[in-house]
């Protein structure tokens, strides 16, 4: 079984899941800095980029990779946030930080080629379909919504509802929104 990584920002208490943003090819430590995960991280680290979708730049913040194994080397202050002494750094981040994975996908989709890329992934990957559906349902993203409806038709909600019903209760990923966090 492979090790999955999340990129955590201790300063803002946010993280993104490289397996969501980068897809299955983005989950190894080597692939964090290439492909879709790297593209997403570049948005957060470039002051030249406008960020929407409730995102803020990470320049100057303390951020690090956290593995889903217990071998992560993380700042001591992350251990101080644990809810119990046995909790791994990975689960401390997952349980206490805001997940910005879908927000980053929405940000990437402001570029036409990335929107096309994610729509193509969603056409043959149910999990990406649900991710994009959540962006359409929970963020103000008219360009994504228009392309999504064009790609999947006006009855996309039926597919979404069928998937959501079969996945409950384990699928709970929603975009980060300040009004609900």
C-alpha positions as CSV (number, residue, x, y, z in Angstrom):
1,X,0.0,0.0,0.0
2,X,1.4,3.4,-0.9
3,X,1.8,6.4,1.3
4,X,-0.5,9.4,0.6
5,X,0.4,13.0,1.4
6,X,-1.4,16.2,2.2
7,X,0.2,19.6,2.1
8,X,-0.5,21.4,5.4
9,X,-0.3,25.0,6.2
10,X,0.3,25.4,10.0
11,X,0.0,29.2,9.8
12,X,-3.5,29.3,8.1
13,X,-4.6,25.9,9.4
14,X,-5.4,24.7,5.9
15,X,-4.4,21.7,3.9
16,X,-4.9,20.2,0.5
17,X,-5.0,16.5,-0.4
18,X,-2.6,15.8,-3.2
19,X,-4.7,12.7,-4.1
20,X,-7.7,14.9,-4.7
21,X,-6.0,17.8,-6.5
22,X,-3.4,15.7,-8.3
23,X,-5.5,12.6,-8.7
24,X,-4.0,9.2,-8.0
25,X,-0.8,10.1,-9.7
26,X,-0.3,13.0,-7.2
27,X,-0.1,11.0,-4.0
28,X,3.6,10.1,-3.8
29,X,6.1,12.5,-2.3
30,X,7.9,12.8,-5.6
31,X,4.7,13.8,-7.5
32,X,3.8,16.6,-5.1
33,X,6.0,19.0,-7.1
34,X,4.8,18.0,-10.5
35,X,1.4,17.6,-12.2
36,X,-1.8,19.0,-10.8
37,X,-0.6,19.2,-7.2
38,X,2.4,21.3,-8.2
39,X,0.1,23.5,-10.3
40,X,-2.2,24.1,-7.3
41,X,0.7,24.7,-5.0
42,X,2.1,27.3,-7.5
43,X,-1.1,29.3,-7.2
44,X,-0.6,29.4,-3.4
45,X,3.0,30.5,-3.7
46,X,2.8,33.0,-6.5
47,X,2.0,36.6,-5.5
48,X,1.4,37.3,-9.2
49,X,-1.7,35.1,-9.2
50,X,-5.1,36.4,-8.2
51,X,-6.7,33.9,-5.9
52,X,-10.5,33.5,-5.6
53,X,-12.6,30.8,-4.1
54,X,-11.8,31.8,-0.5
55,X,-8.1,31.1,-1.0
56,X,-5.1,33.2,0.3
57,X,-1.5,33.0,-0.6
58,X,0.8,30.8,1.5
59,X,4.0,32.9,0.9
60,X,5.8,33.2,4.2
61,X,3.7,30.6,5.9
62,X,4.9,27.5,7.6
63,X,3.7,24.6,5.4
64,X,4.9,21.0,5.1
65,X,4.0,17.5,3.8
66,X,2.3,15.1,6.1
67,X,2.2,11.4,5.2
68,X,-0.7,9.1,6.2
69,X,2.0,6.9,7.8
70,X,3.4,7.8,11.2
71,X,6.8,8.7,9.7
72,X,6.1,12.4,9.0
73,X,8.5,14.9,10.3
74,X,6.4,17.8,11.3
75,X,6.7,20.9,13.5
76,X,6.3,20.3,17.3
77,X,3.4,22.8,17.3
78,X,1.4,20.4,15.2
79,X,1.7,17.8,18.0
80,X,0.4,20.4,20.4
81,X,-2.9,20.5,18.4
82,X,-3.6,16.8,18.8
83,X,-6.9,15.9,20.2
84,X,-5.4,12.8,21.9
85,X,-1.9,11.6,22.5
86,X,-2.1,8.7,20.0
87,X,-3.3,10.8,17.1
88,X,-1.0,10.9,14.1
89,X,0.1,14.2,12.5
90,X,-2.0,13.3,9.4
91,X,-5.2,12.9,11.4
92,X,-4.5,16.0,13.5
93,X,-4.4,18.0,10.2
94,X,-7.4,16.3,8.8
95,X,-9.4,16.8,12.0
96,X,-8.5,20.4,12.8
97,X,-7.4,22.2,9.5
98,X,-9.7,23.5,6.7
99,X,-9.6,21.4,3.6
100,X,-9.0,23.6,0.5
101,X,-8.6,20.8,-2.0
102,X,-11.8,21.6,-4.0
103,X,-11.1,25.3,-3.7
104,X,-7.8,24.7,-5.5
105,X,-9.4,22.7,-8.2
106,X,-11.9,25.6,-8.7
107,X,-9.0,28.0,-8.9
108,X,-7.1,25.8,-11.4
109,X,-10.3,25.7,-13.5
110,X,-10.1,29.4,-14.1
111,X,-7.7,28.4,-16.9
112,X,-9.5,26.8,-19.8
113,X,-7.1,24.0,-20.3
114,X,-7.3,22.9,-16.6
115,X,-11.1,23.1,-16.7
116,X,-11.0,20.8,-19.7
117,X,-8.6,18.5,-17.9
118,X,-10.8,18.2,-14.8
119,X,-14.0,17.7,-16.9
120,X,-12.2,14.9,-18.8
121,X,-11.2,13.3,-15.6
122,X,-14.8,13.6,-14.3
123,X,-16.2,11.9,-17.4
124,X,-14.6,8.6,-16.4
125,X,-13.9,9.0,-12.7
126,X,-16.9,9.2,-10.3
127,X,-14.9,10.7,-7.5
128,X,-13.8,13.7,-9.7
129,X,-17.4,14.0,-10.9
130,X,-18.6,14.4,-7.4
131,X,-15.7,16.9,-6.6
132,X,-16.7,19.1,-9.5
133,X,-20.4,18.7,-8.6
134,X,-19.6,20.0,-5.1
135,X,-17.8,23.0,-6.6
136,X,-20.8,23.7,-8.7
137,X,-23.2,23.3,-5.7
138,X,-21.2,25.1,-3.0
139,X,-19.0,27.8,-4.7
140,X,-19.9,30.7,-6.9
141,X,-18.2,29.3,-10.1
142,X,-20.4,30.1,-13.1
143,X,-17.7,29.1,-15.7
144,X,-17.3,25.7,-14.1
145,X,-21.1,25.3,-13.8
146,X,-21.6,26.2,-17.4
147,X,-19.0,23.8,-18.7
148,X,-20.1,21.1,-16.2
149,X,-23.7,21.3,-17.5
150,X,-22.5,21.3,-21.1
151,X,-20.3,18.2,-20.5
152,X,-22.8,16.2,-18.4
153,X,-26.2,17.6,-19.4
154,X,-29.0,19.1,-17.3
155,X,-29.7,15.8,-15.5
156,X,-26.2,15.6,-13.9
157,X,-27.9,15.8,-10.5
158,X,-29.3,12.4,-10.9
159,X,-25.9,10.9,-11.3
160,X,-24.6,13.0,-8.4
161,X,-27.5,11.9,-6.1
162,X,-27.0,8.2,-7.0
163,X,-23.3,8.4,-6.2
164,X,-23.9,10.5,-3.0
165,X,-26.5,8.0,-1.8
166,X,-24.2,5.0,-2.4
167,X,-21.2,6.7,-0.8
168,X,-22.8,8.0,2.4
169,X,-21.6,8.4,5.1
170,X,-17.9,8.2,4.1
171,X,-17.8,10.9,1.5
172,X,-17.9,14.3,3.2
173,X,-15.5,16.5,1.2
174,X,-16.9,20.0,0.6
175,X,-15.2,23.2,-0.5
176,X,-13.9,25.5,2.3
177,X,-16.2,28.5,2.8
178,X,-15.6,31.0,5.5
179,X,-19.3,31.3,6.2
180,X,-19.5,27.6,7.3
181,X,-16.0,26.9,8.7
